[in-house]
Amino acid sequence: MISLDKRRLGEILESYGIINVTYKNNPVWLESISTDKDGVIQVKDLKTDKLMSVDIKDLKE
């Protein structure tokens, strides 16, 4: 698995394809990159539907 950066997350958010992203080995849906906290993104855990704000560096592709 590859660690993500803000540039790559932007590409994923703009893409029309399905790209698997995980946080702590759990699949997540990327909601939005926070504009007030650099390096943070809001994600939804696909197993629990829980919304979380996480560090981009903790996401894997």
Buried (B, 14 or more C-beta within 10 A) or exposed (E): EEEBEEEBBEEBEEEEEEEEBBBEEEEBEBBEBBEEEEEBBBBBBBEEEEEEEBEBEBBBE
